[in-house]
């Protein structure tokens, strides 16, 4: 009877017109839904499955869902069909609550209670969905329409009857109470309602807590009930239930930990309860929990000894949760310092848990953040209290360093060979985490930490101890590297000793060799201040350069040395170049490392006299030029394309760092030979000399590969990186490069040519002697691009964006470029406005263009004639035609129009906004008038204009005052 009343009520509601129906709605019958579900689950054809899923999603939100949902819950249906019915009910309640008449609330609630009772002994997945549906109803009706929701739930399920046994009713009630807070976390309630409902739920804890305690403490409670109680507690504490109010239950969770069946859920409940941000207020409760956690140490040790990783992991989570979330609160309880120190030592045990991560243990990584937190809290106290804490905890942190370096050690070669690539990668990341922790610990322990590491390494390498494994040596070096990479160790008195020890290391292992390389690289800045030590380590780096297994570490280290110590490297330059040439010719390294190596050589050559630079460049790149000449004669194919791109990339990376202009700039800070203080020699830059020599060859390569964007991009990269590095020293090539770029772009337009043109405009457009070729190039690429736009620019989004960036650069650097009679300024304006208004680049163009209305007549004419169209497009975008994320850009255009074209904007706004229904049917004439007045009033405060635009776009989209607006 209840079902018929409910479905009839909704049938009347749908036919009364409150919810619009579609012609397809008649298809959403019980039979069709069942057929679609059968197709979804059992049809082998993936397209049929997808069609069925799409149709079912429409059915779920249709008005007919109120009818078929209840029918699908019939006991004679299979669980998959019943589940869909329950899910559809939840969807309707959670997403379309406003469509439900208030006089139907009670009927809907009663029927859901009835269905939950029916399914309490049935399918678990259907029961859960029904509970979620009732939870959603409760959240939408509490506290006004359904005060005391939780007590009523408890009362309904505690009543006898319905042929449902007490255990099933109890489990159903616990499931309902568990999903209620979870549904709140994911609900779509408006922001103002969220606060009301959270408060109402908080008050309901008084009904939930005694019930959970009673069930957990009863000796005859089945394990399934206790497990559900623990899950329920986990769910409720996420609502910031005061720790003082859940204290008893949390303590009960500790008694559940010895039970293997309850262990995981008990751990989750304890961790969730003590991790809530508000729980630090309840210091007395936290102090009671410390002994409880410490009492788990025997269980932890037994688990570790027996290899029970799950148990040790769970107990560690509890200890870390208490320590990490409440270290400051517990530190402040000075009279309880011994208890907290015991907790810290327990976490230390977890950090040093035996085994190699991640193969033999996965627990130690959980503790690393705790050590950050504890150190931060100690260092945040005033100096007097800090001194007291440091006295206690500095020895702990020295112990931590030993533990971490032990954990960072590689396993034996035999064992490491059995690890999977995924395990090796996880171990690498774990070591990075350890490295970060050591770097942080240095802030507390300071220079004494480096001395400690140095003494241990010295004992190993000077054989005062029994021979240690390479792993031990590698870990100590890794500790040095971790600190030296980010901390300024220039004033450390142990680094000279360390540099002296490195050549004594017996490097017979790839991992050890890698770490030696990275350690040298981390000390590159120190070597720059102590160049006499370069002779100790540079031979090691050059030797490693020939080992493919050390590719990354050796090349990156050489690059760091060449960058930091370049003015001290001339005595070694010929050797470095020779070794580098040899490994490049032998193709020992992968492409990315070859590029790094070229960058290293660029740094190195930058510090040499020009004649030496040219001599080294000649020997270095001649083999590649010869190879490129040969490739240029061949018929294009995929193989020689890769070779061409590789050679062009090598040249690009070499020219990226080869910069002789900085010799003079840095001469005052360097202790290198007198050459540094000499002014740069007259004549062209060495890079320019080389580029001029290979220019014809590059043109030949381009002629064959002009339709390949990757080759064109590689060619442009050579010049773009050279221009960025050399700046005005690139001047001798401006004319011929401009001509080549124009020819390239005219033949086959590509974005990389536009990007290079933009760089040329940026640096040379303002120079009188270079203005003519730059102007000619700018006019040519603009004309070609405009012709592309007429044919359909949406096929070339990369060209559109690069072109807009070029125009913005021209407006910023040299507006005179737009004075040319051969440049169609109006076409530039229109193509951007009409086709790419939604891009940030074009709106940037507008804000660059408008200030020049007064000094560039062609721009002024365009704005006067067509500015209204721009405004119309902007207002249309604000009204809903573009993403809300772009509103700040459109506000910038309005602000710029207001600042530079006030009288025109006043007239245009009136004309544009008088059209009925524009820019949205949701906005009234009064609201449009208000918007106009607000915009025209703000000629100084750009932030205010952005706020006005955001407010107006929400009104236009019908979102003003909604939950979506709250996050905007």
Secondary structure as the mmCIF struct_conf table of DSSP 4:
data_model
#
loop_
_struct_conf.conf_type_id
_struct_conf.id
_struct_conf.beg_label_comp_id
_struct_conf.beg_label_asym_id
_struct_conf.beg_label_seq_id
_struct_conf.end_label_comp_id
_struct_conf.end_label_asym_id
_struct_conf.end_label_seq_id
HELX_RH_AL_P HELX_RH_AL_P1 UNK A 2 UNK A 15
TURN_TY1_P TURN_TY1_P1 UNK A 16 UNK A 17
BEND BEND1 UNK A 18 UNK A 19
HELX_RH_3T_P HELX_RH_3T_P1 UNK A 23 UNK A 27
HELX_RH_AL_P HELX_RH_AL_P2 UNK A 30 UNK A 42
HELX_RH_AL_P HELX_RH_AL_P3 UNK A 46 UNK A 61
BEND BEND2 UNK A 62 UNK A 62
TURN_TY1_P TURN_TY1_P2 UNK A 63 UNK A 64
HELX_RH_AL_P HELX_RH_AL_P4 UNK A 65 UNK A 72
TURN_TY1_P TURN_TY1_P3 UNK A 73 UNK A 73
TURN_TY1_P TURN_TY1_P4 UNK A 75 UNK A 76
BEND BEND3 UNK A 77 UNK A 77
HELX_RH_AL_P HELX_RH_AL_P5 UNK A 79 UNK A 95
HELX_RH_3T_P HELX_RH_3T_P2 UNK A 97 UNK A 99
BEND BEND4 UNK A 100 UNK A 100
HELX_RH_3T_P HELX_RH_3T_P3 UNK A 102 UNK A 104
HELX_RH_AL_P HELX_RH_AL_P6 UNK A 105 UNK A 119
TURN_TY1_P TURN_TY1_P5 UNK A 120 UNK A 121
BEND BEND5 UNK A 122 UNK A 122
HELX_RH_AL_P HELX_RH_AL_P7 UNK A 124 UNK A 141
TURN_TY1_P TURN_TY1_P6 UNK A 142 UNK A 148
HELX_RH_AL_P HELX_RH_AL_P8 UNK A 149 UNK A 158
BEND BEND6 UNK A 159 UNK A 159
TURN_TY1_P TURN_TY1_P7 UNK A 162 UNK A 163
HELX_RH_AL_P HELX_RH_AL_P9 UNK A 166 UNK A 186
HELX_RH_AL_P HELX_RH_AL_P10 UNK A 191 UNK A 217
TURN_TY1_P TURN_TY1_P8 UNK A 219 UNK A 220
HELX_RH_AL_P HELX_RH_AL_P11 UNK A 223 UNK A 237
TURN_TY1_P TURN_TY1_P9 UNK A 238 UNK A 239
HELX_RH_AL_P HELX_RH_AL_P12 UNK A 243 UNK A 256
TURN_TY1_P TURN_TY1_P10 UNK A 257 UNK A 258
BEND BEND7 UNK A 259 UNK A 259
TURN_TY1_P TURN_TY1_P11 UNK A 260 UNK A 262
HELX_RH_AL_P HELX_RH_AL_P13 UNK A 263 UNK A 275
BEND BEND8 UNK A 276 UNK A 276
HELX_RH_3T_P HELX_RH_3T_P4 UNK A 277 UNK A 281
HELX_RH_AL_P HELX_RH_AL_P14 UNK A 283 UNK A 294
TURN_TY1_P TURN_TY1_P12 UNK A 295 UNK A 296
HELX_RH_AL_P HELX_RH_AL_P15 UNK A 297 UNK A 306
TURN_TY1_P TURN_TY1_P13 UNK A 307 UNK A 307
HELX_RH_AL_P HELX_RH_AL_P16 UNK A 309 UNK A 331
TURN_TY1_P TURN_TY1_P14 UNK A 332 UNK A 332
HELX_RH_3T_P HELX_RH_3T_P5 UNK A 334 UNK A 336
HELX_RH_AL_P HELX_RH_AL_P17 UNK A 337 UNK A 351
TURN_TY1_P TURN_TY1_P15 UNK A 352 UNK A 352
BEND BEND9 UNK A 354 UNK A 355
STRN STRN1 UNK A 357 UNK A 357
TURN_TY1_P TURN_TY1_P16 UNK A 358 UNK A 360
STRN STRN2 UNK A 361 UNK A 361
BEND BEND10 UNK A 362 UNK A 363
HELX_RH_3T_P HELX_RH_3T_P6 UNK A 364 UNK A 367
HELX_RH_AL_P HELX_RH_AL_P18 UNK A 368 UNK A 379
TURN_TY1_P TURN_TY1_P17 UNK A 380 UNK A 380
BEND BEND11 UNK A 381 UNK A 381
HELX_RH_AL_P HELX_RH_AL_P19 UNK A 383 UNK A 407
TURN_TY1_P TURN_TY1_P18 UNK A 408 UNK A 408
HELX_RH_AL_P HELX_RH_AL_P20 UNK A 413 UNK A 418
BEND BEND12 UNK A 419 UNK A 419
HELX_RH_AL_P HELX_RH_AL_P21 UNK A 421 UNK A 445
TURN_TY1_P TURN_TY1_P19 UNK A 446 UNK A 446
HELX_RH_AL_P HELX_RH_AL_P22 UNK A 447 UNK A 461
TURN_TY1_P TURN_TY1_P20 UNK A 462 UNK A 463
BEND BEND13 UNK A 464 UNK A 466
HELX_LH_PP_P HELX_LH_PP_P1 UNK A 467 UNK A 469
HELX_RH_AL_P HELX_RH_AL_P23 UNK A 470 UNK A 484
TURN_TY1_P TURN_TY1_P21 UNK A 485 UNK A 486
BEND BEND14 UNK A 487 UNK A 487
TURN_TY1_P TURN_TY1_P22 UNK A 490 UNK A 491
BEND BEND15 UNK A 493 UNK A 494
HELX_RH_AL_P HELX_RH_AL_P24 UNK A 495 UNK A 502
TURN_TY1_P TURN_TY1_P23 UNK A 503 UNK A 504
BEND BEND16 UNK A 505 UNK A 505
BEND BEND17 UNK A 509 UNK A 509
HELX_RH_AL_P HELX_RH_AL_P25 UNK A 510 UNK A 522
TURN_TY1_P TURN_TY1_P24 UNK A 523 UNK A 523
HELX_RH_AL_P HELX_RH_AL_P26 UNK A 524 UNK A 529
HELX_RH_3T_P HELX_RH_3T_P7 UNK A 531 UNK A 533
HELX_RH_AL_P HELX_RH_AL_P27 UNK A 534 UNK A 544
TURN_TY1_P TURN_TY1_P25 UNK A 545 UNK A 546
HELX_RH_3T_P HELX_RH_3T_P8 UNK A 548 UNK A 550
HELX_RH_AL_P HELX_RH_AL_P28 UNK A 551 UNK A 564
BEND BEND18 UNK A 565 UNK A 565
HELX_RH_3T_P HELX_RH_3T_P9 UNK A 566 UNK A 568
HELX_RH_AL_P HELX_RH_AL_P29 UNK A 570 UNK A 585
TURN_TY1_P TURN_TY1_P26 UNK A 586 UNK A 587
BEND BEND19 UNK A 589 UNK A 589
HELX_RH_AL_P HELX_RH_AL_P30 UNK A 591 UNK A 606
TURN_TY1_P TURN_TY1_P27 UNK A 607 UNK A 607
BEND BEND20 UNK A 608 UNK A 608
HELX_RH_AL_P HELX_RH_AL_P31 UNK A 610 UNK A 633
BEND BEND21 UNK A 634 UNK A 634
HELX_LH_PP_P HELX_LH_PP_P2 UNK A 635 UNK A 636
HELX_RH_AL_P HELX_RH_AL_P32 UNK A 638 UNK A 657
TURN_TY1_P TURN_TY1_P28 UNK A 660 UNK A 661
HELX_RH_AL_P HELX_RH_AL_P33 UNK A 662 UNK A 665
TURN_TY1_P TURN_TY1_P29 UNK A 666 UNK A 666
HELX_RH_3T_P HELX_RH_3T_P10 UNK A 667 UNK A 669
BEND BEND22 UNK A 672 UNK A 672
HELX_RH_3T_P HELX_RH_3T_P11 UNK A 674 UNK A 677
BEND BEND23 UNK A 678 UNK A 678
HELX_LH_PP_P HELX_LH_PP_P3 UNK A 679 UNK A 681
BEND BEND24 UNK A 682 UNK A 683
HELX_RH_AL_P HELX_RH_AL_P34 UNK A 686 UNK A 705
TURN_TY1_P TURN_TY1_P30 UNK A 706 UNK A 707
HELX_RH_AL_P HELX_RH_AL_P35 UNK A 709 UNK A 726
HELX_RH_3T_P HELX_RH_3T_P12 UNK A 727 UNK A 733
HELX_RH_AL_P HELX_RH_AL_P36 UNK A 734 UNK A 747
BEND BEND25 UNK A 748 UNK A 748
HELX_RH_AL_P HELX_RH_AL_P37 UNK A 751 UNK A 764
TURN_TY1_P TURN_TY1_P31 UNK A 765 UNK A 766
BEND BEND26 UNK A 767 UNK A 767
HELX_RH_AL_P HELX_RH_AL_P38 UNK A 768 UNK A 792
HELX_RH_3T_P HELX_RH_3T_P13 UNK A 793 UNK A 795
HELX_RH_AL_P HELX_RH_AL_P39 UNK A 797 UNK A 813
HELX_RH_3T_P HELX_RH_3T_P14 UNK A 815 UNK A 819
TURN_TY1_P TURN_TY1_P32 UNK A 821 UNK A 822
BEND BEND27 UNK A 823 UNK A 823
HELX_RH_AL_P HELX_RH_AL_P40 UNK A 825 UNK A 835
TURN_TY1_P TURN_TY1_P33 UNK A 837 UNK A 838
BEND BEND28 UNK A 839 UNK A 839
HELX_RH_AL_P HELX_RH_AL_P41 UNK A 840 UNK A 849
HELX_RH_3T_P HELX_RH_3T_P15 UNK A 850 UNK A 853
TURN_TY1_P TURN_TY1_P34 UNK A 854 UNK A 855
HELX_RH_AL_P HELX_RH_AL_P42 UNK A 857 UNK A 876
HELX_RH_PI_P HELX_RH_PI_P1 UNK A 877 UNK A 881
BEND BEND29 UNK A 882 UNK A 882
HELX_RH_3T_P HELX_RH_3T_P16 UNK A 884 UNK A 886
HELX_RH_AL_P HELX_RH_AL_P43 UNK A 887 UNK A 900
HELX_RH_AL_P HELX_RH_AL_P44 UNK A 902 UNK A 913
TURN_TY1_P TURN_TY1_P35 UNK A 914 UNK A 914
BEND BEND30 UNK A 915 UNK A 915
TURN_TY1_P TURN_TY1_P36 UNK A 916 UNK A 917
BEND BEND31 UNK A 919 UNK A 919
TURN_TY1_P TURN_TY1_P37 UNK A 921 UNK A 922
BEND BEND32 UNK A 923 UNK A 923
HELX_RH_AL_P HELX_RH_AL_P45 UNK A 925 UNK A 937
BEND BEND33 UNK A 939 UNK A 940
HELX_RH_AL_P HELX_RH_AL_P46 UNK A 942 UNK A 956
TURN_TY1_P TURN_TY1_P38 UNK A 957 UNK A 958
TURN_TY1_P TURN_TY1_P39 UNK A 960 UNK A 961
BEND BEND34 UNK A 962 UNK A 962
HELX_RH_AL_P HELX_RH_AL_P47 UNK A 963 UNK A 966
TURN_TY1_P TURN_TY1_P40 UNK A 967 UNK A 967
#
